Amino acid sequence: MILTNVNTVPGKKIVEHFGIVQGSTVRAKHIGRDLMASLKNLVGGELKGYTELLQDSREEAMNRMAEQARQMGANAVVNIRFATSSVAQGAAELFAYGTAVRVE
Amino acid sequence: MELILQNLDLLIFLILLVLGYLAGTLAEKRHYRSIIRREKALLKLPVVTAEGSFPVERIKNAELVCGSVVVSIDYFKRLLAILRNIFGGRVKSYESLVDRARREAILRMKEEANRRGAKMVINMRLETAAIGKNANRKKSIGSVEAIAYGTAVVLQKT
């Protein structure tokens, strides 16, 4: 599965379009990590727990999107976009969408 | 002793303020130093927001790379920002926060592209979101997340 965020796959030719595919995930960290994050909030700096959490969830969202594309018979997803939103306290939604295509 | 016990709330507040100021300033200075050092090291890898066009036979492969970071503000600067809300104007403490977050995210993306042997990152996009406990409250932004993503292009050796 080739993933890009440009209109085409550089170096390859698109032969078939399949339309939009998407993947999303909502995740929360366990309470210990939340506590650590609020302590870190006092002194500032990077919140490593949250960075990790978001990275994992982004991968998960991308996997789901790729899986959907695979089921359609595509071998690449182009024009991928990401979005993040906070749906509840301490939980974040990660969302990825793109266009499934077949390239040669 | 009694005086301390009576003003315990105030004392805790002051301690947090001083701790936030000292640790926050130190962390920010260190972070900026590391950002500038790594930016210099990765200067040879250009990142553009445009979609480049390459001759087909030169490209080995192209893949998505992304980098993200969550940075939070310290207690002292949060207070400064709240005070700033009264008078209006530039909120410098938050400016430096988002600046750090974005540059760090771009750097992480570049590092990933570098690991994959890419010569260039095209169509870079930036995304910022407020997450964490305070995200749903309008009044204070506790921490920001910055995501940078783009397509890394690996060229064939000629």
Interface residues (C-beta under 8 A of the other chain):
Chain A: I2 L3 T4 N5 V6 N7 V9 P10 G11 K12 D34 A37 S38 K40 N41 L42 V43 G44 G45 E46 L47 Y50 T51 L54 Q55 R58 M62 I80 R81 F82 A83 T84 S85 S86 A88 Q89 G90 A92
Chain B: L16 L19 G20 A23 G24 A27 E28 H31 E51 G52 F54 V56 R58 I59 K60 N61 A62 E63 L64 C66 S68 V69 V70 V71 S72 I73 D74 Y75 K77 E104 I122 N123 R125 E127 A129 A130 I131 G132 K133 A135 N136 G142 S143 E145 I147 Y149 G150 T151 V153
